[in-house]
Amino acid sequence: MPGTFDDLYYYEAVVRNRGFSAAARELGVAKSVLSRRVRHLEERLKVRLIERNSSRFEVTDIGRDIYSHAHSAKLELEEASRAAARLSGEPRGLVRISVPPGGPANAISDGLAAFLQHYPHIRVQMVVSSRRSDLIEDRIDIAVRARSDFSGESEYVVKRLGSIRNCFVASPELAKRAGPLERPEDLLALGFLGRDDMHPEEVLTMLGPDGREHRLRIEPRLASNSMPMVLDAAIAGLGVAFVPDVVSWPYVTAGKLVRLLPEWQGPEAVFHIAFTSRRAMLPAVRLLVDFIFERLKHLLDGA
C-alpha cells in the first residue's frame, strides 16, 4: 500500500493547519514526528506534497489532490466512530463546542461540572471565541451563534433560542456623570469602547424609538475583539459599550453595569445553536445540545 493511513492522517492535519507547528499543537505530537511522517508519505508516493523552508509553506498541486482524499478518509473514519458510539448505547466521546465569551460561555460553564459528573464518559472542549467558526474545518460539533442572515447556513441544523440586540451599557459611576440623555450622540462625551481592533473608528448601527435605522460614528478609547476585555473596561468606567443584551445582562443584574438609552438598540439577531446533522448525531452531542439550550434559554429569558 503506497503510504499508511497514519501518514495520511498526519498529512491532513498539517495541510489543514497550514503548518507543522499548529498541527503538532492540535494533535499533541512532536513537530519532528509530523515532518518524518510527511516525508515518509512523499517517499512512498514518490511525489513532492509540500514545498517548505524557513519562510514558506506551500502545498503542491498533487499535494492538494492527496489532501482532498486524506480529508475525506478522515471524515469517513470519524463517521464510523460515531456509528460505533451510537450502537454502544452509553453516551461517550469528545464533543467540541464553540461559544462566544461573556454571558453565554459563563452560563454553560456554570452547569458543565454537574453535567460531566452525570455523564462520566463524555469529554468536552470549549472553544470560547468571538470568531465565527466553520463547523467542518474547525471540527466543531456544536456552535452557539447570533446571526441576522442565515444565507450559507443550509448545511447546518439550527435550533433557535430567541432574539437578541446590542444595547448601550456603562458602569453606574460613569452613568451618574452623564447629563440628560436623549440620543446616542449624547453618549459621546462619556467615551466609547469598541469591538473593531483593525480600524481607529467604528460605525454603530441601531434602531431608534421611531423604528428607523440610525448610525453613530465613534472613536473608541479602547477597542478589542475580546468581549471580556470590553466588558471589563466598561465595568471599570472607561467608556460606554454597545454589546449584545444576552452578554451584558448578567453584569446588569449584578449591578456592575447599567443600561443607557434602552429605547435605542441594535438590529435584531437570532441567537441559536448550530450543528451538522440530527440523523448522525452522537448521543453525547444530542445531550449537550439539550443542556446548552436549557442553560442559554434561561439566560435569554432574563435578558
Phi and psi restraints in degrees (value plus and minus 20) as a CYANA .aco file:
   2 PRO   PHI     -95.8   -55.8
   2 PRO   PSI      62.8   102.8
   3 GLY   PHI      79.7   119.7
   3 GLY   PSI     120.2   160.2
   4 THR   PHI    -109.7   -69.7
   4 THR   PSI     143.8   183.8
   5 PHE   PHI     -85.6   -45.6
   5 PHE   PSI     -54.7   -14.7
   6 ASP   PHI     -78.3   -38.3
   6 ASP   PSI     -62.3   -22.3
   7 ASP   PHI     -81.0   -41.0
   7 ASP   PSI     -64.7   -24.7
   8 LEU   PHI     -83.4   -43.4
   8 LEU   PSI     -58.5   -18.5
   9 TYR   PHI     -81.4   -41.4
   9 TYR   PSI     -67.8   -27.8
  10 TYR   PHI     -88.1   -48.1
  10 TYR   PSI     -59.4   -19.4
  11 TYR   PHI     -82.0   -42.0
  11 TYR   PSI     -62.6   -22.6
  12 GLU   PHI     -78.2   -38.2
  12 GLU   PSI     -62.6   -22.6
  13 ALA   PHI     -86.2   -46.2
  13 ALA   PSI     -60.0   -20.0
  14 VAL   PHI     -83.4   -43.4
  14 VAL   PSI     -66.1   -26.1
  15 VAL   PHI     -89.2   -49.2
  15 VAL   PSI     -63.4   -23.4
  16 ARG   PHI     -82.8   -42.8
  16 ARG   PSI     -54.3   -14.3
  17 ASN   PHI    -110.2   -70.2
  17 ASN   PSI     -20.4    19.6
  18 ARG   PHI      38.2    78.2
  18 ARG   PSI      17.8    57.8
  19 GLY   PHI     139.4   179.4
  19 GLY   PSI     140.1   180.1
  20 PHE   PHI     -95.2   -55.2
  20 PHE   PSI     -57.8   -17.8
  21 SER   PHI     -85.1   -45.1
  21 SER   PSI     -67.7   -27.7
  22 ALA   PHI     -84.1   -44.1
  22 ALA   PSI     -60.4   -20.4
  23 ALA   PHI     -85.1   -45.1
  23 ALA   PSI     -58.9   -18.9
  24 ALA   PHI     -82.9   -42.9
  24 ALA   PSI     -60.5   -20.5
  25 ARG   PHI     -85.2   -45.2
  25 ARG   PSI     -61.1   -21.1
  26 GLU   PHI     -84.9   -44.9
  26 GLU   PSI     -64.3   -24.3
  27 LEU   PHI    -106.7   -66.7
  27 LEU   PSI     -36.2     3.8
  28 GLY   PHI      52.6    92.6
  28 GLY   PSI      13.7    53.7
  29 VAL   PHI    -144.5  -104.5
  29 VAL   PSI     144.4   184.4
  30 ALA   PHI     -90.1   -50.1
  30 ALA   PSI     126.1   166.1
  31 LYS   PHI     -79.8   -39.8
  31 LYS   PSI     -55.1   -15.1
  32 SER   PHI     -84.8   -44.8
  32 SER   PSI     -52.9   -12.9
  33 VAL   PHI     -85.1   -45.1
  33 VAL   PSI     -63.7   -23.7
  34 LEU   PHI     -84.9   -44.9
  34 LEU   PSI     -63.0   -23.0
  35 SER   PHI     -80.5   -40.5
  35 SER   PSI     -61.4   -21.4
  36 ARG   PHI     -87.1   -47.1
  36 ARG   PSI     -60.4   -20.4
  37 ARG   PHI     -84.2   -44.2
  37 ARG   PSI     -63.4   -23.4
  38 VAL   PHI     -87.1   -47.1
  38 VAL   PSI     -61.1   -21.1
  39 ARG   PHI     -82.9   -42.9
  39 ARG   PSI     -59.0   -19.0
  40 HIS   PHI     -83.6   -43.6
  40 HIS   PSI     -60.6   -20.6
  41 LEU   PHI     -84.9   -44.9
  41 LEU   PSI     -61.7   -21.7
  42 GLU   PHI     -82.4   -42.4
  42 GLU   PSI     -60.1   -20.1
  43 GLU   PHI     -86.6   -46.6
  43 GLU   PSI     -60.4   -20.4
  44 ARG   PHI     -87.7   -47.7
  44 ARG   PSI     -59.1   -19.1
  45 LEU   PHI    -104.4   -64.4
  45 LEU   PSI     -35.5     4.5
  46 LYS   PHI      41.2    81.2
  46 LYS   PSI      20.1    60.1
  47 VAL   PHI    -161.7  -121.7
  47 VAL   PSI     140.6   180.6
  48 ARG   PHI    -114.5   -74.5
  48 ARG   PSI     100.2   140.2
  49 LEU   PHI    -115.4   -75.4
  49 LEU   PSI     -58.3   -18.3
  50 ILE   PHI    -153.2  -113.2
  50 ILE   PSI     109.9   149.9
  51 GLU   PHI    -111.4   -71.4
  51 GLU   PSI      97.8   137.8
  52 ARG   PHI    -161.2  -121.2
  52 ARG   PSI     120.6   160.6
  53 ASN   PHI    -171.2  -131.2
  53 ASN   PSI    -186.9  -146.9
  54 SER   PHI     -86.2   -46.2
  54 SER   PSI     -40.9    -0.9
  55 SER   PHI    -141.1  -101.1
  55 SER   PSI     -20.2    19.8
  56 ARG   PHI    -162.9  -122.9
  56 ARG   PSI     120.3   160.3
  57 PHE   PHI    -154.5  -114.5
  57 PHE   PSI      91.3   131.3
  58 GLU   PHI    -159.7  -119.7
  58 GLU   PSI     109.0   149.0
  59 VAL   PHI    -105.2   -65.2
  59 VAL   PSI     111.9   151.9
  60 THR   PHI     -93.0   -53.0
  60 THR   PSI     150.0   190.0
  61 ASP   PHI     -80.1   -40.1
  61 ASP   PSI     -67.4   -27.4
  62 ILE   PHI     -87.6   -47.6
  62 ILE   PSI     -50.8   -10.8
  63 GLY   PHI     -83.1   -43.1
  63 GLY   PSI     -57.7   -17.7
  64 ARG   PHI     -86.9   -46.9
  64 ARG   PSI     -58.1   -18.1
  65 ASP   PHI     -84.8   -44.8
  65 ASP   PSI     -64.3   -24.3
  66 ILE   PHI     -83.5   -43.5
  66 ILE   PSI     -59.2   -19.2
  67 TYR   PHI     -80.4   -40.4
  67 TYR   PSI     -62.2   -22.2
  68 SER   PHI     -78.4   -38.4
  68 SER   PSI     -63.6   -23.6
  69 HIS   PHI     -88.8   -48.8
  69 HIS   PSI     -60.5   -20.5
  70 ALA   PHI     -84.6   -44.6
  70 ALA   PSI     -60.3   -20.3
  71 HIS   PHI     -85.7   -45.7
  71 HIS   PSI     -61.6   -21.6
  72 SER   PHI     -83.4   -43.4
  72 SER   PSI     -61.4   -21.4
  73 ALA   PHI     -83.2   -43.2
  73 ALA   PSI     -59.4   -19.4
  74 LYS   PHI     -83.4   -43.4
  74 LYS   PSI     -63.8   -23.8
  75 LEU   PHI     -83.6   -43.6
  75 LEU   PSI     -58.4   -18.4
  76 GLU   PHI     -84.8   -44.8
  76 GLU   PSI     -59.9   -19.9
  77 LEU   PHI     -84.0   -44.0
  77 LEU   PSI     -62.2   -22.2
  78 GLU   PHI     -83.1   -43.1
  78 GLU   PSI     -58.9   -18.9
  79 GLU   PHI     -87.1   -47.1
  79 GLU   PSI     -57.2   -17.2
  80 ALA   PHI     -83.2   -43.2
  80 ALA   PSI     -59.9   -19.9
  81 SER   PHI     -84.0   -44.0
  81 SER   PSI     -59.5   -19.5
  82 ARG   PHI     -84.3   -44.3
  82 ARG   PSI     -61.7   -21.7
  83 ALA   PHI     -81.4   -41.4
  83 ALA   PSI     -62.0   -22.0
  84 ALA   PHI     -84.8   -44.8
  84 ALA   PSI     -59.2   -19.2
  85 ALA   PHI     -87.3   -47.3
  85 ALA   PSI     -57.1   -17.1
  86 ARG   PHI     -84.2   -44.2
  86 ARG   PSI     -56.4   -16.4
  87 LEU   PHI     -94.4   -54.4
  87 LEU   PSI     -44.4    -4.4
  88 SER   PHI     -92.1   -52.1
  88 SER   PSI     -37.5     2.5
  89 GLY   PHI      67.8   107.8
  89 GLY   PSI     -76.4   -36.4
  90 GLU   PHI     -97.3   -57.3
  90 GLU   PSI     110.3   150.3
  91 PRO   PHI     -79.5   -39.5
  91 PRO   PSI     107.6   147.6
  92 ARG   PHI    -177.4  -137.4
  92 ARG   PSI     148.1   188.1
  93 GLY   PHI      89.2   129.2
  93 GLY   PSI     153.3   193.3
  94 LEU   PHI    -112.0   -72.0
  94 LEU   PSI     111.8   151.8
  95 VAL   PHI    -143.4  -103.4
  95 VAL   PSI     104.6   144.6
  96 ARG   PHI    -120.7   -80.7
  96 ARG   PSI     109.0   149.0
  97 ILE   PHI    -142.1  -102.1
  97 ILE   PSI     109.5   149.5
  98 SER   PHI    -125.4   -85.4
  98 SER   PSI     107.6   147.6
  99 VAL   PHI    -164.7  -124.7
  99 VAL   PSI     121.6   161.6
 100 PRO   PHI     -90.7   -50.7
 100 PRO   PSI     132.0   172.0
 101 PRO   PHI     -91.1   -51.1
 101 PRO   PSI     151.1   191.1
 102 GLY   PHI      72.4   112.4
 102 GLY   PSI    -161.1  -121.1
 103 GLY   PHI     -75.6   -35.6
 103 GLY   PSI     -67.1   -27.1
 104 PRO   PHI     -79.8   -39.8
 104 PRO   PSI     -66.3   -26.3
 105 ALA   PHI     -83.4   -43.4
 105 ALA   PSI     -61.1   -21.1
 106 ASN   PHI     -86.2   -46.2
 106 ASN   PSI     -60.2   -20.2
 107 ALA   PHI     -83.6   -43.6
 107 ALA   PSI     -58.6   -18.6
 108 ILE   PHI     -91.4   -51.4
 108 ILE   PSI     -67.4   -27.4
 109 SER   PHI     -85.3   -45.3
 109 SER   PSI     -50.0   -10.0
 110 ASP   PHI     -81.7   -41.7
 110 ASP   PSI     -51.4   -11.4
 111 GLY   PHI    -126.3   -86.3
 111 GLY   PSI     -19.5    20.5
 112 LEU   PHI     -90.2   -50.2
 112 LEU   PSI     -55.2   -15.2
 113 ALA   PHI     -80.9   -40.9
 113 ALA   PSI     -65.5   -25.5
 114 ALA   PHI     -84.8   -44.8
 114 ALA   PSI     -58.9   -18.9
 115 PHE   PHI     -81.2   -41.2
 115 PHE   PSI     -67.8   -27.8
 116 LEU   PHI     -88.9   -48.9
 116 LEU   PSI     -50.8   -10.8
 117 GLN   PHI     -86.4   -46.4
 117 GLN   PSI     -54.8   -14.8
 118 HIS   PHI     -94.7   -54.7
 118 HIS   PSI     -49.9    -9.9
 119 TYR   PHI    -142.3  -102.3
 119 TYR   PSI      62.4   102.4
 120 PRO   PHI     -87.5   -47.5
 120 PRO   PSI     -35.5     4.5
 121 HIS   PHI    -117.9   -77.9
 121 HIS   PSI     -17.0    23.0
 122 ILE   PHI    -115.4   -75.4
 122 ILE   PSI     114.6   154.6
 123 ARG   PHI    -136.2   -96.2
 123 ARG   PSI     126.0   166.0
 124 VAL   PHI    -149.2  -109.2
 124 VAL   PSI     115.6   155.6
 125 GLN   PHI    -135.8   -95.8
 125 GLN   PSI      99.9   139.9
 126 MET   PHI    -119.2   -79.2
 126 MET   PSI      98.6   138.6
 127 VAL   PHI    -121.6   -81.6
 127 VAL   PSI      80.2   120.2
 128 VAL   PHI    -114.3   -74.3
 128 VAL   PSI      89.7   129.7
 129 SER   PHI    -180.2  -140.2
 129 SER   PSI     127.3   167.3
 130 SER   PHI     -99.7   -59.7
 130 SER   PSI     -33.2     6.8
 131 ARG   PHI     -92.1   -52.1
 131 ARG   PSI     117.9   157.9
 132 ARG   PHI     -96.8   -56.8
 132 ARG   PSI      97.6   137.6
 133 SER   PHI    -105.9   -65.9
 133 SER   PSI     133.4   173.4
 134 ASP   PHI    -115.9   -75.9
 134 ASP   PSI      96.4   136.4
 135 LEU   PHI     -79.8   -39.8
 135 LEU   PSI     -56.0   -16.0
 136 ILE   PHI     -97.4   -57.4
 136 ILE   PSI     -77.0   -37.0
 137 GLU   PHI     -85.2   -45.2
 137 GLU   PSI     -56.0   -16.0
 138 ASP   PHI    -111.2   -71.2
 138 ASP   PSI     -16.2    23.8
 139 ARG   PHI      37.1    77.1
 139 ARG   PSI      23.3    63.3
 140 ILE   PHI    -115.3   -75.3
 140 ILE   PSI     109.0   149.0
 141 ASP   PHI    -106.6   -66.6
 141 ASP   PSI     -57.2   -17.2
 142 ILE   PHI    -157.3  -117.3
 142 ILE   PSI     109.9   149.9
 143 ALA   PHI    -144.2  -104.2
 143 ALA   PSI     110.9   150.9
 144 VAL   PHI    -116.7   -76.7
 144 VAL   PSI     105.6   145.6
 145 ARG   PHI    -162.1  -122.1
 145 ARG   PSI     144.8   184.8
 146 ALA   PHI    -152.5  -112.5
 146 ALA   PSI     102.8   142.8
 147 ARG   PHI    -164.0  -124.0
 147 ARG   PSI     127.9   167.9
 148 SER   PHI    -123.1   -83.1
 148 SER   PSI     -35.7     4.3
 149 ASP   PHI    -146.0  -106.0
 149 ASP   PSI     100.6   140.6
 150 PHE   PHI    -122.0   -82.0
 150 PHE   PSI      -6.0    34.0
 151 SER   PHI     -85.0   -45.0
 151 SER   PSI     119.5   159.5
 152 GLY   PHI      63.7   103.7
 152 GLY   PSI     -16.1    23.9
 153 GLU   PHI    -127.8   -87.8
 153 GLU   PSI      -7.0    33.0
 154 SER   PHI     -84.9   -44.9
 154 SER   PSI     -42.7    -2.7
 155 GLU   PHI    -101.7   -61.7
 155 GLU   PSI     -25.3    14.7
 156 TYR   PHI    -129.0   -89.0
 156 TYR   PSI     133.4   173.4
 157 VAL   PHI    -110.5   -70.5
 157 VAL   PSI     114.3   154.3
 158 VAL   PHI    -138.6   -98.6
 158 VAL   PSI     106.8   146.8
 159 LYS   PHI    -132.7   -92.7
 159 LYS   PSI      89.0   129.0
 160 ARG   PHI     -99.5   -59.5
 160 ARG   PSI     117.8   157.8
 161 LEU   PHI    -119.6   -79.6
 161 LEU   PSI     -56.4   -16.4
 162 GLY   PHI     134.6   174.6
 162 GLY   PSI    -189.1  -149.1
 163 SER   PHI    -123.5   -83.5
 163 SER   PSI     125.6   165.6
 164 ILE   PHI    -153.4  -113.4
 164 ILE   PSI     139.7   179.7
 165 ARG   PHI    -162.0  -122.0
 165 ARG   PSI     132.6   172.6
 166 ASN   PHI     -92.9   -52.9
 166 ASN   PSI     126.0   166.0
 167 CYS   PHI    -162.6  -122.6
 167 CYS   PSI     140.5   180.5
 168 PHE   PHI    -105.6   -65.6
 168 PHE   PSI     109.9   149.9
 169 VAL   PHI    -156.2  -116.2
 169 VAL   PSI     133.3   173.3
 170 ALA   PHI    -174.9  -134.9
 170 ALA   PSI     147.1   187.1
 171 SER   PHI     -89.0   -49.0
 171 SER   PSI     132.2   172.2
 172 PRO   PHI     -76.9   -36.9
 172 PRO   PSI     -57.3   -17.3
 173 GLU   PHI     -85.6   -45.6
 173 GLU   PSI     -62.7   -22.7
 174 LEU   PHI     -87.8   -47.8
 174 LEU   PSI     -58.6   -18.6
 175 ALA   PHI     -82.6   -42.6
 175 ALA   PSI     -53.9   -13.9
 176 LYS   PHI     -86.3   -46.3
 176 LYS   PSI     -46.4    -6.4
 177 ARG   PHI    -101.9   -61.9
 177 ARG   PSI     -30.0    10.0
 178 ALA   PHI     -95.1   -55.1
 178 ALA   PSI     123.9   163.9
 179 GLY   PHI    -101.6   -61.6
 179 GLY   PSI    -181.6  -141.6
 180 PRO   PHI     -79.5   -39.5
 180 PRO   PSI     110.4   150.4
 181 LEU   PHI    -130.7   -90.7
 181 LEU   PSI      99.1   139.1
 182 GLU   PHI    -142.2  -102.2
 182 GLU   PSI     -53.3   -13.3
 183 ARG   PHI    -156.6  -116.6
 183 ARG   PSI     138.3   178.3
 184 PRO   PHI     -75.9   -35.9
 184 PRO   PSI     -49.8    -9.8
 185 GLU   PHI     -79.9   -39.9
 185 GLU   PSI     -46.0    -6.0
 186 ASP   PHI     -88.0   -48.0
 186 ASP   PSI     -37.5     2.5
 187 LEU   PHI    -101.9   -61.9
 187 LEU   PSI     -34.1     5.9
 188 LEU   PHI     -80.6   -40.6
 188 LEU   PSI     -51.1   -11.1
 189 ALA   PHI     -86.9   -46.9
 189 ALA   PSI     -40.4    -0.4
 190 LEU   PHI    -105.5   -65.5
 190 LEU   PSI     -34.1     5.9
 191 GLY   PHI      65.9   105.9
 191 GLY   PSI     131.6   171.6
 192 PHE   PHI    -143.6  -103.6
 192 PHE   PSI     135.1   175.1
 193 LEU   PHI    -130.7   -90.7
 193 LEU   PSI     117.4   157.4
 194 GLY   PHI    -136.9   -96.9
 194 GLY   PSI     150.2   190.2
 195 ARG   PHI    -142.6  -102.6
 195 ARG   PSI     -15.0    25.0
 196 ASP   PHI    -121.5   -81.5
 196 ASP   PSI      87.8   127.8
 197 ASP   PHI    -110.4   -70.4
 197 ASP   PSI      -9.1    30.9
 198 MET   PHI    -130.0   -90.0
 198 MET   PSI     -39.4     0.6
 199 HIS   PHI    -152.6  -112.6
 199 HIS   PSI     127.4   167.4
 200 PRO   PHI     -92.9   -52.9
 200 PRO   PSI     -38.1     1.9
 201 GLU   PHI    -143.2  -103.2
 201 GLU   PSI     135.6   175.6
 202 GLU   PHI    -154.6  -114.6
 202 GLU   PSI     136.6   176.6
 203 VAL   PHI    -139.6   -99.6
 203 VAL   PSI      97.5   137.5
 204 LEU   PHI    -111.4   -71.4
 204 LEU   PSI     113.9   153.9
 205 THR   PHI    -127.4   -87.4
 205 THR   PSI     111.4   151.4
 206 MET   PHI    -169.2  -129.2
 206 MET   PSI     145.3   185.3
 207 LEU   PHI    -129.3   -89.3
 207 LEU   PSI     112.0   152.0
 208 GLY   PHI    -107.5   -67.5
 208 GLY   PSI    -198.9  -158.9
 209 PRO   PHI     -79.1   -39.1
 209 PRO   PSI     -44.3    -4.3
 210 ASP   PHI    -103.8   -63.8
 210 ASP   PSI     -19.9    20.1
 211 GLY   PHI      60.3   100.3
 211 GLY   PSI     -19.2    20.8
 212 ARG   PHI    -110.3   -70.3
 212 ARG   PSI     134.2   174.2
 213 GLU   PHI    -101.5   -61.5
 213 GLU   PSI     114.9   154.9
 214 HIS   PHI    -147.9  -107.9
 214 HIS   PSI     135.1   175.1
 215 ARG   PHI    -147.9  -107.9
 215 ARG   PSI     122.6   162.6
 216 LEU   PHI    -151.0  -111.0
 216 LEU   PSI     101.0   141.0
 217 ARG   PHI    -107.5   -67.5
 217 ARG   PSI     109.1   149.1
 218 ILE   PHI    -147.5  -107.5
 218 ILE   PSI     133.8   173.8
 219 GLU   PHI    -137.3   -97.3
 219 GLU   PSI      73.7   113.7
 220 PRO   PHI     -82.6   -42.6
 220 PRO   PSI     121.7   161.7
 221 ARG   PHI     -88.4   -48.4
 221 ARG   PSI     -55.6   -15.6
 222 LEU   PHI    -161.4  -121.4
 222 LEU   PSI     112.3   152.3
 223 ALA   PHI    -150.6  -110.6
 223 ALA   PSI     119.5   159.5
 224 SER   PHI    -177.1  -137.1
 224 SER   PSI     127.0   167.0
 225 ASN   PHI    -103.1   -63.1
 225 ASN   PSI     -17.7    22.3
 226 SER   PHI    -111.8   -71.8
 226 SER   PSI      90.6   130.6
 227 MET   PHI     -81.0   -41.0
 227 MET   PSI     -62.5   -22.5
 228 PRO   PHI     -78.2   -38.2
 228 PRO   PSI     -57.5   -17.5
 229 MET   PHI     -85.9   -45.9
 229 MET   PSI     -61.9   -21.9
 230 VAL   PHI     -83.7   -43.7
 230 VAL   PSI     -63.6   -23.6
 231 LEU   PHI     -85.3   -45.3
 231 LEU   PSI     -62.2   -22.2
 232 ASP   PHI     -81.3   -41.3
 232 ASP   PSI     -60.4   -20.4
 233 ALA   PHI     -86.2   -46.2
 233 ALA   PSI     -58.4   -18.4
 234 ALA   PHI     -85.2   -45.2
 234 ALA   PSI     -63.6   -23.6
 235 ILE   PHI     -82.8   -42.8
 235 ILE   PSI     -53.9   -13.9
 236 ALA   PHI     -96.8   -56.8
 236 ALA   PSI     -25.4    14.6
 237 GLY   PHI      65.6   105.6
 237 GLY   PSI       0.8    40.8
 238 LEU   PHI    -100.2   -60.2
 238 LEU   PSI     -34.1     5.9
 239 GLY   PHI     146.0   186.0
 239 GLY   PSI    -198.9  -158.9
 240 VAL   PHI    -109.4   -69.4
 240 VAL   PSI     117.3   157.3
 241 ALA   PHI    -133.6   -93.6
 241 ALA   PSI     124.4   164.4
 242 PHE   PHI    -135.3   -95.3
 242 PHE   PSI      73.6   113.6
 243 VAL   PHI    -152.2  -112.2
 243 VAL   PSI     142.1   182.1
 244 PRO   PHI     -80.0   -40.0
 244 PRO   PSI     120.5   160.5
 245 ASP   PHI     -81.4   -41.4
 245 ASP   PSI     -54.1   -14.1
 246 VAL   PHI     -87.8   -47.8
 246 VAL   PSI     -44.4    -4.4
 247 VAL   PHI    -102.7   -62.7
 247 VAL   PSI     -61.0   -21.0
 248 SER   PHI    -105.5   -65.5
 248 SER   PSI     -39.7     0.3
 249 TRP   PHI     -76.6   -36.6
 249 TRP   PSI     -64.2   -24.2
 250 PRO   PHI     -78.2   -38.2
 250 PRO   PSI     -53.2   -13.2
 251 TYR   PHI     -98.7   -58.7
 251 TYR   PSI     -48.7    -8.7
 252 VAL   PHI     -89.0   -49.0
 252 VAL   PSI     -65.7   -25.7
 253 THR   PHI     -86.3   -46.3
 253 THR   PSI     -46.9    -6.9
 254 ALA   PHI    -103.1   -63.1
 254 ALA   PSI     -23.8    16.2
 255 GLY   PHI      61.7   101.7
 255 GLY   PSI     -12.3    27.7
 256 LYS   PHI    -103.6   -63.6
 256 LYS   PSI     -43.7    -3.7
 257 LEU   PHI    -154.9  -114.9
 257 LEU   PSI     136.5   176.5
 258 VAL   PHI    -148.5  -108.5
 258 VAL   PSI     132.3   172.3
 259 ARG   PHI    -106.6   -66.6
 259 ARG   PSI     121.7   161.7
 260 LEU   PHI    -138.8   -98.8
 260 LEU   PSI     123.4   163.4
 261 LEU   PHI      25.3    65.3
 261 LEU   PSI      39.5    79.5
 262 PRO   PHI     -81.2   -41.2
 262 PRO   PSI     -38.8     1.2
 263 GLU   PHI     -99.3   -59.3
 263 GLU   PSI     -27.2    12.8
 264 TRP   PHI    -127.4   -87.4
 264 TRP   PSI      95.1   135.1
 265 GLN   PHI    -158.7  -118.7
 265 GLN   PSI     140.5   180.5
 266 GLY   PHI     -91.2   -51.2
 266 GLY   PSI     146.1   186.1
 267 PRO   PHI     -79.2   -39.2
 267 PRO   PSI     131.9   171.9
 268 GLU   PHI     -89.9   -49.9
 268 GLU   PSI     117.7   157.7
 269 ALA   PHI    -147.9  -107.9
 269 ALA   PSI     133.9   173.9
 270 VAL   PHI    -113.9   -73.9
 270 VAL   PSI      99.8   139.8
 271 PHE   PHI    -105.0   -65.0
 271 PHE   PSI     105.1   145.1
 272 HIS   PHI    -172.9  -132.9
 272 HIS   PSI     148.0   188.0
 273 ILE   PHI    -130.9   -90.9
 273 ILE   PSI     111.3   151.3
 274 ALA   PHI    -137.5   -97.5
 274 ALA   PSI     120.1   160.1
 275 PHE   PHI    -170.4  -130.4
 275 PHE   PSI     150.8   190.8
 276 THR   PHI    -103.5   -63.5
 276 THR   PSI     -59.8   -19.8
 277 SER   PHI    -180.4  -140.4
 277 SER   PSI     116.8   156.8
 278 ARG   PHI     -97.9   -57.9
 278 ARG   PSI     -54.2   -14.2
 279 ARG   PHI     -84.9   -44.9
 279 ARG   PSI     -62.4   -22.4
 280 ALA   PHI    -123.0   -83.0
 280 ALA   PSI      -0.4    39.6
 281 MET   PHI     -93.1   -53.1
 281 MET   PSI     112.1   152.1
 282 LEU   PHI     -85.7   -45.7
 282 LEU   PSI     128.7   168.7
 283 PRO   PHI     -75.1   -35.1
 283 PRO   PSI     -57.8   -17.8
 284 ALA   PHI     -83.3   -43.3
 284 ALA   PSI     -60.3   -20.3
 285 VAL   PHI     -87.2   -47.2
 285 VAL   PSI     -62.9   -22.9
 286 ARG   PHI     -80.7   -40.7
 286 ARG   PSI     -62.9   -22.9
 287 LEU   PHI     -83.1   -43.1
 287 LEU   PSI     -61.1   -21.1
 288 LEU   PHI     -92.2   -52.2
 288 LEU   PSI     -52.5   -12.5
 289 VAL   PHI     -80.1   -40.1
 289 VAL   PSI     -66.3   -26.3
 290 ASP   PHI     -85.5   -45.5
 290 ASP   PSI     -60.8   -20.8
 291 PHE   PHI     -82.5   -42.5
 291 PHE   PSI     -67.3   -27.3
 292 ILE   PHI     -85.2   -45.2
 292 ILE   PSI     -60.0   -20.0
 293 PHE   PHI     -78.5   -38.5
 293 PHE   PSI     -67.2   -27.2
 294 GLU   PHI     -85.5   -45.5
 294 GLU   PSI     -61.7   -21.7
 295 ARG   PHI     -84.1   -44.1
 295 ARG   PSI     -64.8   -24.8
 296 LEU   PHI     -98.8   -58.8
 296 LEU   PSI     -49.5    -9.5
 297 LYS   PHI     -83.7   -43.7
 297 LYS   PSI     -59.4   -19.4
 298 HIS   PHI     -84.2   -44.2
 298 HIS   PSI     -60.8   -20.8
 299 LEU   PHI     -84.6   -44.6
 299 LEU   PSI     -62.3   -22.3
 300 LEU   PHI     -87.6   -47.6
 300 LEU   PSI     -58.7   -18.7
 301 ASP   PHI     -82.1   -42.1
 301 ASP   PSI     -54.5   -14.5
 302 GLY   PHI     -89.5   -49.5
 302 GLY   PSI     -57.0   -17.0
